Amino acid sequence: MSDQLPMVAIVGRPNVGKSTLLNRFVGRREAIVEEKPGVTRDRKEVAAEWQGRDFRLVDTGGWLPGGVGDSLDAKVSKQSERAMEEADVILLVVDATVGVTEEDARVGEVLRQVSAPVLVVVNKVDDANRESAIWEFMSLGLGEPMPVSALHGRAAGDLLDHVMELLPPEVETEPNRNDEGELEEIDEEGRRVFAVAIVGRPNVGKSTLFNRLIGEERAVVHDMPGTTRDTIDTVVETPSGPIRFVDTAGMRRRSRIDENTEYYSLVRALQAVDRSDVAVLVIDATEGVTAQDQRLTERIDAAGCPVVILLNKIELLDADDRAALTSEVERKLHFIGEAVVLKMSALTGKGVHRLVPVLADAIESYHTRIPTRKVNDVIRDAQIAQPAPHGARVMYALQGAADPPTFTLFSNRELPPTYLRYLERRLREAFSLGATPIKLRVRNRAD
C-alpha cells in the first residue's frame, strides 16, 4: 500500500484487544488474536477503507513505556513508539473490565506529549450497562473516551466515523487495486511491485535479515525462537525498482505446533509464500540443511514459488565446514533445480549486498516477453524428450502475458500436473528465468 495514505496507529498495553479491533475494522482475521498477552510483537500494517476513504491501520505489540519488562518487551515497546511517531491518528486502547492501570497511566503520560490527535478507545464495553466505566479513563488527560466492543463490533462504526474526521485532508489520487479489489503497490511504470517472502525455521535470522534489507529495525529481533508471530512487510527502493520484502514467522512441522498462535503464524507464512513472487529460504549454516528445511523447500516448490537459498551465519564456519555445507545443499535440495545459493551473515551484513542483484535478475525476467516461435521450439523439444502420458500433447503455445511470464498451452486433452511442472522447468531453463515465477494456462481443444 502507498506510504501516501494516512496512518492510524493502534497502541496500548498488552492484552487489551488491539488486534481484535484491527480485525474488526478490516472485516477479516488479519492480525493473530489469542486470549493472552504478548501475541503481537511486530508492527502489523494493513490497508483499510471507511466511507470511501483509504488509510493504513497499524497494529502494535503491547506497549510498556519506561523500561518496564525484559529486553524483548523493550523492543516491542520501541516498535509501538515508532508507529506513533509516524501516525496521523493514534488510538489508545484500554480495557473497561480492568479500569485504569499503572501501565495505562504511563502510556497516557507519553501520549499527552505527541502532536497527532489521540482517541481513548475503551474496549470490552459489550453492552450499555458497562458504559459508565468509561469515565474513569478521563483521568488519562486525553479527552472524552469512546466505548466500543471490538469482539462484537459495538460502536466500531462510530469510532471509525470519528477517526475519519481527524485524518488529514484527502489527496485526490486513485488507489491501485487488483482484481480482488485489494490495494496494490504499483511502481512508477505502472507495474506491480515485486514481492519477496523471507521464510525459514524459527530463529535462523529472518528478522535480522529483514531489518538489514530495509535499513531500520522494523521487525523485533530476539534470540528466543518464535519472536515473529505474524507477517510484516516493507517496500524498499532499489536500483532495479521497488521490492516488497515480507518477513514471516518461523515455520515448524504441524505436529510440533502446540498452540493456536503458532498455528495461525504458520498459516500467515504459507499465505505470504503463495502471494509472493520469490521466496528467500533462510537456513542456519551452523545446523546445515535439516529435514524441516527440506519440507519447507518442498512446500515452497509446490506453491510454484521460485526460491533463493540463503545460508545465514556463515561467518561461524571454517573453510572445510563451508565446503561440506555446499555439498549438503546440493544433495538434500537437488529437487529445486538450479536455485541460487548465497552465503552471508545477516547479523554483520557480510554478503547481504549480493541478494538484491539476484532479485534484480528475477525482476528483469519477471517483465520479459518471449517470441512465440521460441516458446513452441522449447515445448516441442520437451515433448520429444519426454512425451506426456495417455497421448496428451501440446499442439501450440504462446506467452500471453508478462509480470510474471504467463504461457498459454493449447492441448488435445488434459495434461497431468506433474507434466506441467516438467514443462515449466524446461521453459525456465531454456529462457534463463531462474528465480522468477511462471504461470501456465492450459486450454484443451475440446473447451
N, C-alpha and C positions, 0 to 999 in steps of 0.2 A: 504494500500500500504506500501511497505517496507521503513523504515527510511533510508536504504542504498541508495535509489535513490536520485540523486541530486535535489536540490530545487531551484526554480525560484520564487522570490517574486515580486508581482506587487504592487507598492506603489504610493502614490501621494495624493494631496489634494482632498477634496470631489468633486464628480460630474465631473470627467474628463474622465470617460469611462473605469475604471479599470475592472469592472465586465463584461462589453461588450467585452473587449479584452480577458479575460479568456474564455468566452463562444466561441469566435471566434477560439481560439487556440484548444479547445477540440471538437469543432464541434457540440455542443449541448447547450441548455439553462441550464447550471449547476448552475450558480450564478443568484440571483434575480437582475433584472435590472429595473430601473424606472428613468424617467427624473426629478429627484430632488435629492439634496444631502442627505447623511445620511442613505441611504437604507442599505448599507453594514456596519455592526458593528463588527462582529467577523471575525477571520481569517477563510477563507474557503479554504481547501486543497483538490485538486483533482489530479487524475492521468492523465498524458498526454503522447503523443508519437509523435515524429517527426523524419523522416529519420531513422526509426528503433530504435530510442533511447528513452527509457522510462525515465520520470522525473516527479517531483512533481511541480504543479503550486499552488501558494498560493495567493489568493485574500485577500486584506485587506480593512479595513474601511478608510474613509477619514483621512489623516494624518495632524494634526495641531500641529507642534512642538512648544516648548517654552511656554507651559501653555496657549495657545490660546483656547478659548471656555469654555464650562461648564464642570462639573465633568464627564458627560458621554463622551464628546469629548475627555477628557484627557485619559479615559480608552480605548477608541477606538484607540487613537494615540499610547498608550503603546503597544497594540496588534501589530500594524504595526512595531514598533521598535523591538519587539521580533522576528518577522518574518525576519527582516533584519539581525539580529544577526545570524540567522541560515541559511541564504540563501547562495547559491553558486553563483548566479547571481541575480542582482536587476534591475528591470525595473521601472524607474521613468516615470510615465505617466503624460503628461501636455496637455493643450488644445490650439490648434493652433488658434482657433477663439477668444480667450481671450488674448493671449500673456503671458508674464512673470508677474506673480502676486507677491505680497509680500510673500504669503504663499509658492509659488514655490521657491523663493529665499531662504527662511528659510530651506526648505527641502533640496535644493541643498547644502547649507552650512553644514548640518549634514552629507549628503551622501559623501561629499568630504573627510570625516574622516574615512569611513568604508574601510575594506580590500577587500571585494568582488567587482568584476567588476560591474559597473553601466552603463546602457544604458538609454539615454534620449529618450523616445518614445513620439513623438509629434502626438497626436491623432486628429481626425477630419479633416485630410488633405484628403478631399474627391476627389479632382482632382488636376491636375498638376498646375493649377493656384494658388493654396494655398501653394505650396511647398516653395516659397520664405519666408513664415512666420516662417520656422523652424530655420532660422539663428539667430533670436532674442534669442533663447534659448542657444546659445553658451555662453551667459553671466553667466549661471549656473556653468561653470567651470568643466563640466563633460564629455567633449569631443563632438564629432560631433553628433547632433541629428538625429534620424531616423523618417521620416514621415510615418504614417500609417492611415488607416481608419478602426477602429475596427468594426464599424457598417456595412461597405460594404466589408470588407476583403482586401482592397487595401494594398499591400506590407506586409501583415501579414506573408506570407511565407518567404519573405526576412528577416524579423525581426527574425523569428524562426531559419533560417539558421545561423544568426549571434549569436544567443543565444547558439546554439549547439557548435559553435567554442569556446565559453567562458566556457562551462561546464568542470569540471574536467575530467580526463581520465576515460573511462568507465570500470567498474569492470565486468569481464566476469562471470555473473550469469544469469541464465534463469529465468525471472519473472514468477510468478504463475498467471494463468488466468483461469476464469471459462468458462462454456460452451458458454457464450455470448462473450468471448474474452476480458472481463474486468479484470483488475488487481485485484488480490485477496490475502488477507493476509493469510498465511499458518503458522502453528506452527511448532515446531521442529520435531514433529512426522508426519508431512505431512497432518494434518487435518485443515480444515477451521477454522479460528478464530471465536469464539462465539461472536455474536453481540447483544448488549443491547441498545434499544432505550429508552431515557428518555423523557416522554411525559406528557402533562397536560395543564391545562388552563394557561393563561398569569399570570405572577407574583406570582407563587406558590413556586418558589425556585428551578426550574430545573437547571438553570445555576450554581447556588451556589452549588448544589449537584454535578454537573458535575465537577466543579473545585475542590471540596473536594475529589472526587474519583480519579482524575488524578494527584492530588498533585501540580497543578500550576494554575495560573489564565489564562486559555485558553479562556474561554467564558467571554464576557463582562457582568458584573453583575451590575444592577442598579435598583432602586426601582420604575422605570417607567415601567408600563406594556408594553409588546411587544418589549423589548430590543433586544431579539434574533430574527432575521429575517430569518435565514437560518439554515440548519443543519450543525453541525461540529462534528468531531469525532476524537477520540484518542484511540490507543491501549495501555492498561495498563497491565503490568506483575503482575500476582497474583500467590499465591501458587498452584492454580489449573490450571495454564497456562494463556496465554494472553486472555484478554477480550477487545473487541472493544465497547467503550461507545459512544453513539451518542446523542448529545444534540439537541433538536428541538425547533422550535418556539412554542409559546403558541397557543393552538387550541381553536378557538371560533366557535360559530354557524355561518354557512354561511350567515344567514340573517343579522348578525352583522358585516360582513366583508365589509367595505365600501371603500376599496382602493385595487388597483391591487397588491401592495406589500404584503398585508396581505393575499390575495387570494393565491399567489404563496408560501408564507410561510406555509399556511395550506397544500397545495399540497405536499411540500417537507416533512412536518412532517408525512403525511399519507404514503408517499413513504418510509420513514425511518422505519415506523412500518411494512410495507409489506416486507421489506428486512431483518428485524431483527429476531433474534431467540426468544427473550423475550422483552416485553415492561415493563418498570417500570413507573407506573402511579402515578405521584406526586399529592397529594391532600393537600390543605391548611387545616390543622386541625382546625384552628380558624374559618373557614367558614363551615366546615362539608362537606358532600357529596352533591354537587349541582346537579341540573338537567343536567348541561353541563358535569359534571364528569360522570354521568350515560350514557350520549350519547357517550362520548369518550370511555368508557369501552365497550359499545356495538360495536362500530366501531372496536376496537382492537380485540374483541372476534370474530367478523365476519371475520376478516382477518386471523383467525386461529392462532393468535399470543398469546401465554400464557402471563399472566400478573401478576406482583407483585405489590401490592398496598402499596404505601409508604405515610404515614401520616406525613407530614412535619410541622414544627413549633410547635411540641408537647409540647415544654417547656413553651408555653404560656397558657397551660390549667392546671386546677387543677384536682385532682383525680376524682371528680364527673363528670366533663366535659369529661375526657378521657374515663370513663366507658360508658357515653352516646354516645360518638363518635364510640366506638366499636360496640355498638348495631345498630347504624345507618348504619355503613358499612355492617354489616350482613344483614340488612333489605333491603337496597337500591341496593346492588351489589350482591345479592344472586345468580343471573343467571350465574356468572362465576365459580361457584363451590368452590372447596377448594383452592382458591388462597391464597398465603402467604400475610399476612398483617404485615407491620413493622411500628413502631413509632420511629421517630427520629427528630433531628434538624440539617439540613444541614449547618446552619449558625455557630453553636457552634461545630458541629461534633459529638454530643452525639448520640449514637445509629447507626451511619453510618457504623461502622465496621460489623454490622450484615448483611448488604446487600450482600457482596461478598460471605460469606458462603452459602447463599441461592442460589446465582447464581452458586456456585461451585456444589451444588447438581444437579442443572439443567444441568450443563455441563456433569456431570457423567452420567446422564440419557440420555443425547444427544448422547453419544457414545455407549449406551447399545445395546445388542443383546439378543433377547428373543427366546427360543426354539419354534419351530413350534407347537408342541403339546400344549403348554401352550396358545399360541395365539388362536388356534382353540377352546380350552376349554372356553376361555373368550367369544369369538364370539358366540359359541353355547348357553352358558348360557344367553347372552344378547338377543338372538333371542327368546329363550323360555320365558323370562320375558316380552319382547315386540316385537312381530313379525313385520316384515316390511309390509307395505300396498301392496295390489294388488298381493299377492302371491310371491313377490320378496323374495329371500333368498340367503344368502352367503353359498356356498357349501364348500369352502375351503379357508383358509387364511394362510399367512406366512409373516415374516418380510424379505423384500427384500434388505434392506439397513439400515445403521446407518448414523448418522450425517446429519439430525436428523433421529430418528426411522421412517422408511417408511414401511408401511404394504400394501401388495397386497391382495385384496379380489376378489375371483372368484365367481361371482353370476350368477343366472339363468336369470336375467333381470335387468334393470336399477334400482338403488337404489336412492330414493329421497335424496336431500341434508340434509334435517332435520334428516333423519335416519342415514346418515353417521356421522353427528355431534353426535348423540346418541352413535353410536359405538365407535367413537373417545373418548368420555368421559368414556365409560366403560373400554377401553384399558388403558387410563390414570390412572384411579382409581385402576385397577387391578394390574398394574405394578409400581405404585407409581412414575409416571413420572412427577407429579407436574407441575412446570413452565418450561416445555420442549415442543418444537414444535413436532407435529406428522403429518405425511403425510399419506393419504390414497389413494391408487390407485385401481380403480375398473376395472375388466375385465369381461365383460359379456360372457356367454357361447357361444353366437351367434357370437362373434367377431372372 
